Amino acid sequence: MESGRKAYEARKCGTCHMVAGKGNIRFPLDGVGGRLSLADLRRWLTDTAEMEGALPRLPAVRMSEWMATNRRINARDRDALVAYLASLK
Ligand code: HEC
């Protein structure tokens, strides 16, 4: 979980998301670990465009576009990020 928090900071997820009052207030991730399954948390990092497409309304800011230019999220970072996100209850 600690490595996930570090990956979250290193990848600058906070430019769009807020956790515990830090980051961008527009898209808070607090409680996301209680709302989404592990599989869906992972899907947000692997099939981002599909997850966006399943939202009631397509957000004006596209995480999928950002992910496309941020390919260095490797499998290890992804696992760590999923564990971190799951801990946000
Ligand atoms: C360019 C902006 C942007 C960046 C950077 C970004 N995201 Fe997102 N992300 C979004 C948007 C927009 C949504 C859709 C939010 C919504 O409608 O609730 C989203 C959704 C999510 C969701 C699902 C949230 C929910 O409540 O269902 C997760 C989990 C997530 N992002 C994790 C991350 C992680 C981890 C990173 C860093 C690796 C990241 N995001 C980087 C914009 C971004």
Boltz pocket constraint, residues with backbone or C-beta under 6 A from the ligand:
constraints:
  - pocket:
      binder: B
      contacts: [[A, 7], [A, 8], [A, 11], [A, 12], [A, 13], [A, 14], [A, 15], [A, 16], [A, 17], [A, 27], [A, 28], [A, 29], [A, 32], [A, 35], [A, 36], [A, 41], [A, 44], [A, 55], [A, 57], [A, 59], [A, 61], [A, 62], [A, 63], [A, 66], [A, 81], [A, 85]]
      max_distance: 6.0
